[in-house]
Amino acid sequence: MYLRTPRRYTAKGTRRGCGSLINLRWLWLYITVPVLLIPLLIVWNMRGEISPKIAESIGNIHFQINPPTPTATLSPSGYAERLRNALEAGQMNSAIEAYRGLAEVFPNDPDIHATLAQLIILRGAYAGDATQPLLDDASKAGQSAINANPESAEGWITQAMVLDWSGKARAALPYALRAKDLDDKNPMVLAVMAEVYHDLQKEDEALKLVDQAIEAAKAASPVKRAALVHAHYVKALILTNTSNNGDDAIHEYEEAWRVGISDPPDLTIPLGYVASQLSLIYMNRNQTDRAIELVTKAIERDKQDPLLQYRMGYIYFNRGDPNKARTYVGTCHDLDPNQPRCIRLLGILFFRDQNYRQAAEMFQELVTQGSKNPDDYLNAGLSYYSSNQCGSAIRVLQAGFALATDPKDQAAFENALRQCGASAGVQIETPAPTQAATEAPTAVGPKGKATPTRRG
């Protein structure tokens, strides 16, 4: 047997063993090389004539390189000047930004961080409904004050204030106690501790501490005016709950205001929270002109405080002047589009003008923010119903019904749902109908901190 050797095949039309003179696979190279080489040889031979012209052309080309713009950093004196100018102009938002700059320049100065945190919280949370970003901003500054110097009482007591004004009195107490351990004679420490105990309903301890705070602030040289203002404010809160004589609390509020505006001027002391509370008391005592005068002076000190604009609008709203009320509340909304109280009062003003669609937009903003106030949902539903949007009305009314605990509030939701042919799906006791119940729906009015009654 023989192994069969495979047959070898050659390309058709070629003969094995005879190579071609020109391989077509390299034809492109044979063509390209002369095309490139001939011009290069010509240029090389004429280099003497061409070189000067090329050099002249290159010389006429201008290259412009823009380096990155460095971030402008002010000197400490620059920030101090910016702060002074902002305070004198009543531009407290700008003043806060200047404090932020100083805090970056002096990261280990607890006083700067503490002042920044106190300005944020005392300006932004005194009317309630403070937004979470504002509370977070104040808390961050307060923690920075602690980190700047953990052995200073300023940071600890400032963080206690922030937590207490955020509705977390129990969480604030350890910070206040730590501050007292570090400096038990500090009047601001004593005043904030008194406020924490007041919010924990320990009025006897609170009253003793606040009296100590007032004495310590007056005894200091110079007088600790910011602490003294806050101590009088806290004492007014305590006396509101403990004194049978309402004039006692008013006297403390007025004393806080008097200390704050006394000479020499100290524009770093926030007074909006004092003016807001005191003006509400004047308004409830039918001293509206006095309330307007007080808030006007407070706005001159702090033109960028949205809550002062709200308070003035609220005063005019209760006085029966919706046009002026709308002007101030509109300014409040411009300064802080997310401020719930401004949104709420704007919605009520739109509703009473029968501008139901804009009213619905305002109340819907509150619903979107996650409001826990049933009135916001009821007003949103009434606004949607009045603008022929029953689908949206049913949605917010059913959501609001889940928040309502008072039988009268639940009945109001049920009545509103019936207008759109719906129901809350829960059996409730409906109060006897009155003449008002058969009239056109009316938005629920705002509730002030000192006036917890509903206003139709």
VENZI-V977367 format. One record per residue. N is the residue number from 1. RES is the residue in one small letter. PHI is phi in radians with two decimals (* if undefined). D_LAST is the distance of its C-alpha to the last C-alpha in whole Angstrom. Layout:
<<N & RES & PHI & D_LAST> <N & RES & PHI & D_LAST>>
This chain:
<<1 & m & * & 118> <2 & y & -2.09 & 117> <3 & l & -1.26 & 114> <4 & r & -1.48 & 112> <5 & t & -1.43 & 111> <6 & p & -1.04 & 108> <7 & r & -1.32 & 109> <8 & r & -1.60 & 108> <9 & y & -1.92 & 106> <10 & t & -2.05 & 106> <11 & a & -1.07 & 104> <12 & k & -1.15 & 105> <13 & g & 1.56 & 107> <14 & t & -2.11 & 108> <15 & r & -1.99 & 111> <16 & r & -1.10 & 111> <17 & g & 1.61 & 112> <18 & c & -2.00 & 112> <19 & g & -1.31 & 109> <20 & s & -1.42 & 107> <21 & l & -1.16 & 108> <22 & i & -2.17 & 104> <23 & n & -1.52 & 101> <24 & l & -1.12 & 99> <25 & r & -1.12 & 96> <26 & w & -1.82 & 96> <27 & l & -1.06 & 97> <28 & w & -1.09 & 93> <29 & l & -1.26 & 95> <30 & y & -1.09 & 98> <31 & i & -1.46 & 96> <32 & t & -1.23 & 93> <33 & v & -1.01 & 95> <34 & p & -1.11 & 98> <35 & v & -1.11 & 94> <36 & l & -1.44 & 93> <37 & l & -1.31 & 96> <38 & i & -1.10 & 98> <39 & p & -1.08 & 95> <40 & l & -1.09 & 95> <41 & l & -1.14 & 98> <42 & i & -1.14 & 98> <43 & v & -1.08 & 95> <44 & w & -1.08 & 97> <45 & n & -1.18 & 100> <46 & m & -1.81 & 98> <47 & r & -1.07 & 96> <48 & g & -1.14 & 98> <49 & e & -1.45 & 97> <50 & i & -1.44 & 93> <51 & s & -0.94 & 92> <52 & p & -1.05 & 92> <53 & k & -1.17 & 89> <54 & i & -1.13 & 87> <55 & a & -1.07 & 87> <56 & e & -1.14 & 86> <57 & s & -1.14 & 83> <58 & i & -1.14 & 82> <59 & g & -1.14 & 82> <60 & n & -1.48 & 80> <61 & i & -1.49 & 77> <62 & h & -1.91 & 74> <63 & f & -1.70 & 72> <64 & q & -2.09 & 69> <65 & i & -1.87 & 67> <66 & n & -1.65 & 64> <67 & p & -1.22 & 63> <68 & p & -1.06 & 60> <69 & t & -1.28 & 57> <70 & p & -1.20 & 57> <71 & t & -1.20 & 54> <72 & a & -1.23 & 53> <73 & t & -2.14 & 53> <74 & l & -1.36 & 52> <75 & s & -1.32 & 55> <76 & p & -0.94 & 53> <77 & s & -1.17 & 53> <78 & g & -1.15 & 52> <79 & y & -1.14 & 49> <80 & a & -1.11 & 49> <81 & e & -1.16 & 49> <82 & r & -1.09 & 46> <83 & l & -1.12 & 44> <84 & r & -1.07 & 45> <85 & n & -1.11 & 44> <86 & a & -1.16 & 40> <87 & l & -1.14 & 39> <88 & e & -1.15 & 41> <89 & a & -1.54 & 39> <90 & g & 1.26 & 35> <91 & q & -1.72 & 36> <92 & m & -1.24 & 35> <93 & n & -1.09 & 35> <94 & s & -1.17 & 38> <95 & a & -1.11 & 39> <96 & i & -1.11 & 38> <97 & e & -1.12 & 41> <98 & a & -1.13 & 43> <99 & y & -1.09 & 43> <100 & r & -1.06 & 43> <101 & g & -1.10 & 46> <102 & l & -1.11 & 48> <103 & a & -1.15 & 47> <104 & e & -1.27 & 49> <105 & v & -1.25 & 52> <106 & f & -2.11 & 52> <107 & p & -1.15 & 51> <108 & n & -1.79 & 52> <109 & d & -1.76 & 50> <110 & p & -1.14 & 48> <111 & d & -1.10 & 46> <112 & i & -1.16 & 45> <113 & h & -1.10 & 44> <114 & a & -1.15 & 42> <115 & t & -1.09 & 41> <116 & l & -1.06 & 39> <117 & a & -1.11 & 38> <118 & q & -1.15 & 36> <119 & l & -1.10 & 35> <120 & i & -1.12 & 33> <121 & i & -1.34 & 31> <122 & l & -1.26 & 30> <123 & r & -1.48 & 29> <124 & g & -1.84 & 27> <125 & a & -2.16 & 26> <126 & y & -1.33 & 24> <127 & a & -1.76 & 21> <128 & g & 1.38 & 21> <129 & d & 1.04 & 21> <130 & a & -1.14 & 25> <131 & t & -1.31 & 26> <132 & q & -1.10 & 29> <133 & p & -1.00 & 32> <134 & l & -1.16 & 31> <135 & l & -1.10 & 31> <136 & d & -1.14 & 35> <137 & d & -1.10 & 36> <138 & a & -1.14 & 35> <139 & s & -1.12 & 37> <140 & k & -1.10 & 40> <141 & a & -1.17 & 41> <142 & g & -1.12 & 41> <143 & q & -1.15 & 43> <144 & s & -1.12 & 45> <145 & a & -1.13 & 45> <146 & i & -1.16 & 47> <147 & n & -1.10 & 49> <148 & a & -1.07 & 50> <149 & n & -2.78 & 52> <150 & p & -1.09 & 51> <151 & e & -1.63 & 53> <152 & s & -1.73 & 50> <153 & a & -1.26 & 47> <154 & e & -1.02 & 45> <155 & g & -1.16 & 44> <156 & w & -1.14 & 44> <157 & i & -1.29 & 41> <158 & t & -1.18 & 39> <159 & q & -1.16 & 39> <160 & a & -1.10 & 38> <161 & m & -1.07 & 35> <162 & v & -1.06 & 34> <163 & l & -1.15 & 34> <164 & d & -1.13 & 32> <165 & w & -1.29 & 29> <166 & s & -1.58 & 29> <167 & g & 1.46 & 28> <168 & k & -2.15 & 32> <169 & a & -1.11 & 33> <170 & r & -1.15 & 36> <171 & a & -1.20 & 37> <172 & a & -1.31 & 37> <173 & l & -1.00 & 39> <174 & p & -1.02 & 43> <175 & y & -1.15 & 42> <176 & a & -1.14 & 42> <177 & l & -1.13 & 44> <178 & r & -1.11 & 47> <179 & a & -1.10 & 46> <180 & k & -1.17 & 47> <181 & d & -1.08 & 50> <182 & l & -1.38 & 51> <183 & d & -2.73 & 50> <184 & d & -1.42 & 49> <185 & k & -1.87 & 49> <186 & n & -1.21 & 46> <187 & p & -1.13 & 43> <188 & m & -1.20 & 41> <189 & v & -1.05 & 42> <190 & l & -1.15 & 41> <191 & a & -1.16 & 38> <192 & v & -1.21 & 37> <193 & m & -1.05 & 39> <194 & a & -1.07 & 37> <195 & e & -1.15 & 33> <196 & v & -1.10 & 34> <197 & y & -1.12 & 35> <198 & h & -1.07 & 32> <199 & d & -1.22 & 30> <200 & l & -1.57 & 33> <201 & q & 1.12 & 32> <202 & k & -1.88 & 35> <203 & e & -1.20 & 34> <204 & d & -1.09 & 38> <205 & e & -1.14 & 39> <206 & a & -1.10 & 37> <207 & l & -1.15 & 37> <208 & k & -1.13 & 41> <209 & l & -1.17 & 41> <210 & v & -1.21 & 38> <211 & d & -1.13 & 41> <212 & q & -1.11 & 44> <213 & a & -1.11 & 42> <214 & i & -1.12 & 41> <215 & e & -1.12 & 45> <216 & a & -1.15 & 46> <217 & a & -1.17 & 44> <218 & k & -1.23 & 45> <219 & a & -1.34 & 49> <220 & a & -1.20 & 49> <221 & s & -2.25 & 51> <222 & p & -1.27 & 49> <223 & v & -1.05 & 46> <224 & k & -1.40 & 44> <225 & r & -1.21 & 41> <226 & a & -1.08 & 39> <227 & a & -1.18 & 39> <228 & l & -1.15 & 39> <229 & v & -1.02 & 35> <230 & h & -1.19 & 34> <231 & a & -1.13 & 36> <232 & h & -1.12 & 34> <233 & y & -1.08 & 31> <234 & v & -1.13 & 32> <235 & k & -1.11 & 33> <236 & a & -1.09 & 29> <237 & l & -1.06 & 28> <238 & i & -1.15 & 30> <239 & l & -1.18 & 30> <240 & t & -1.03 & 26> <241 & n & -1.58 & 27> <242 & t & -1.98 & 30> <243 & s & -1.68 & 31> <244 & n & -1.40 & 29> <245 & n & -1.84 & 29> <246 & g & -1.07 & 26> <247 & d & -1.17 & 29> <248 & d & -1.09 & 31> <249 & a & -1.17 & 28> <250 & i & -1.05 & 28> <251 & h & -1.03 & 31> <252 & e & -1.19 & 32> <253 & y & -1.08 & 29> <254 & e & -1.15 & 31> <255 & e & -1.20 & 34> <256 & a & -1.06 & 33> <257 & w & -1.14 & 32> <258 & r & -1.07 & 35> <259 & v & -1.11 & 38> <260 & g & -1.16 & 36> <261 & i & -1.74 & 37> <262 & s & -1.23 & 40> <263 & d & -1.51 & 43> <264 & p & -1.23 & 45> <265 & p & -1.05 & 42> <266 & d & -2.24 & 41> <267 & l & -1.36 & 39> <268 & t & -1.39 & 39> <269 & i & -1.48 & 37> <270 & p & -1.27 & 33> <271 & l & -2.14 & 31> <272 & g & -1.04 & 27> <273 & y & -1.20 & 26> <274 & v & -1.30 & 27> <275 & a & -1.08 & 26> <276 & s & -1.10 & 22> <277 & q & -1.21 & 22> <278 & l & -1.18 & 24> <279 & s & -1.15 & 21> <280 & l & -1.12 & 18> <281 & i & -1.16 & 20> <282 & y & -1.03 & 21> <283 & m & -1.10 & 17> <284 & n & -1.18 & 16> <285 & r & -1.68 & 19> <286 & n & 1.07 & 19> <287 & q & -1.87 & 21> <288 & t & -1.12 & 20> <289 & d & -1.06 & 23> <290 & r & -1.15 & 25> <291 & a & -1.12 & 22> <292 & i & -1.12 & 23> <293 & e & -1.08 & 26> <294 & l & -1.13 & 26> <295 & v & -1.18 & 25> <296 & t & -1.05 & 27> <297 & k & -1.15 & 30> <298 & a & -1.14 & 29> <299 & i & -1.17 & 28> <300 & e & -1.07 & 32> <301 & r & -1.31 & 33> <302 & d & -2.46 & 31> <303 & k & -1.26 & 30> <304 & q & -1.85 & 30> <305 & d & -1.51 & 27> <306 & p & -1.13 & 24> <307 & l & -1.25 & 22> <308 & l & -1.20 & 23> <309 & q & -1.11 & 22> <310 & y & -1.09 & 19> <311 & r & -1.06 & 18> <312 & m & -1.15 & 19> <313 & g & -1.07 & 17> <314 & y & -1.13 & 14> <315 & i & -1.09 & 15> <316 & y & -1.18 & 15> <317 & f & -1.05 & 12> <318 & n & -1.28 & 11> <319 & r & -1.41 & 14> <320 & g & 1.55 & 13> <321 & d & -2.08 & 15> <322 & p & -1.14 & 14> <323 & n & -1.16 & 18> <324 & k & -1.18 & 19> <325 & a & -1.04 & 16> <326 & r & -1.13 & 17> <327 & t & -1.09 & 21> <328 & y & -1.23 & 21> <329 & v & -1.19 & 18> <330 & g & -1.10 & 21> <331 & t & -1.13 & 24> <332 & c & -1.00 & 22> <333 & h & -1.16 & 22> <334 & d & -1.15 & 26> <335 & l & -1.23 & 27> <336 & d & -2.55 & 26> <337 & p & -1.10 & 25> <338 & n & -1.80 & 24> <339 & q & -1.23 & 22> <340 & p & -1.04 & 19> <341 & r & -1.14 & 16> <342 & c & -1.16 & 17> <343 & i & -1.06 & 17> <344 & r & -1.09 & 14> <345 & l & -1.23 & 12> <346 & l & -1.06 & 15> <347 & g & -1.05 & 13> <348 & i & -1.15 & 10> <349 & l & -1.13 & 12> <350 & f & -1.09 & 14> <351 & f & -1.09 & 12> <352 & r & -1.24 & 10> <353 & d & -1.50 & 14> <354 & q & 1.11 & 15> <355 & n & -1.64 & 17> <356 & y & -1.22 & 16> <357 & r & -1.16 & 20> <358 & q & -1.20 & 19> <359 & a & -1.06 & 16> <360 & a & -1.07 & 17> <361 & e & -1.09 & 20> <362 & m & -1.10 & 18> <363 & f & -1.18 & 16> <364 & q & -1.13 & 20> <365 & e & -1.02 & 21> <366 & l & -1.16 & 19> <367 & v & -1.09 & 20> <368 & t & -1.10 & 24> <369 & q & -1.22 & 24> <370 & g & 1.50 & 23> <371 & s & -0.95 & 20> <372 & k & -1.78 & 20> <373 & n & -1.59 & 16> <374 & p & -1.00 & 15> <375 & d & -1.02 & 11> <376 & d & -1.11 & 14> <377 & y & -1.26 & 16> <378 & l & -1.12 & 13> <379 & n & -1.13 & 11> <380 & a & -1.09 & 15> <381 & g & -1.12 & 16> <382 & l & -1.10 & 13> <383 & s & -1.18 & 15> <384 & y & -1.10 & 18> <385 & y & -1.07 & 18> <386 & s & -1.23 & 17> <387 & s & -1.84 & 20> <388 & n & 1.06 & 22> <389 & q & -2.15 & 23> <390 & c & -1.14 & 23> <391 & g & -1.03 & 25> <392 & s & -1.20 & 23> <393 & a & -1.08 & 20> <394 & i & -1.07 & 22> <395 & r & -1.05 & 23> <396 & v & -1.33 & 20> <397 & l & -1.19 & 18> <398 & q & -1.18 & 22> <399 & a & -1.17 & 22> <400 & g & -1.23 & 18> <401 & f & -1.04 & 19> <402 & a & -1.14 & 22> <403 & l & -1.58 & 20> <404 & a & -1.37 & 18> <405 & t & -1.97 & 19> <406 & d & -1.39 & 17> <407 & p & -1.00 & 18> <408 & k & -1.15 & 14> <409 & d & -1.15 & 13> <410 & q & -1.08 & 17> <411 & a & -1.12 & 16> <412 & a & -1.11 & 13> <413 & f & -1.15 & 15> <414 & e & -1.10 & 18> <415 & n & -1.08 & 16> <416 & a & -1.15 & 16> <417 & l & -1.13 & 19> <418 & r & -1.09 & 20> <419 & q & -1.05 & 19> <420 & c & -1.80 & 22> <421 & g & 1.24 & 24> <422 & a & -2.15 & 24> <423 & s & -2.58 & 24> <424 & a & -1.31 & 23> <425 & g & 1.39 & 27> <426 & v & -2.26 & 26> <427 & q & -1.34 & 26> <428 & i & -2.25 & 23> <429 & e & -1.54 & 22> <430 & t & -1.56 & 19> <431 & p & -1.08 & 18> <432 & a & -1.05 & 18> <433 & p & -1.17 & 17> <434 & t & -2.11 & 15> <435 & q & -1.06 & 14> <436 & a & -1.11 & 10> <437 & a & -1.22 & 12> <438 & t & -1.63 & 15> <439 & e & -1.52 & 13> <440 & a & -1.04 & 12> <441 & p & -1.05 & 10> <442 & t & -2.16 & 7> <443 & a & -1.14 & 7> <444 & v & -1.25 & 5> <445 & g & -1.34 & 5> <446 & p & -1.25 & 9> <447 & k & -1.98 & 11> <448 & g & -1.53 & 13> <449 & k & -1.07 & 17> <450 & a & -1.64 & 17> <451 & t & -2.30 & 13> <452 & p & -1.38 & 13> <453 & t & -1.51 & 10> <454 & r & -1.36 & 6> <455 & r & -2.16 & 4> <456 & g & -1.40 & 0>>
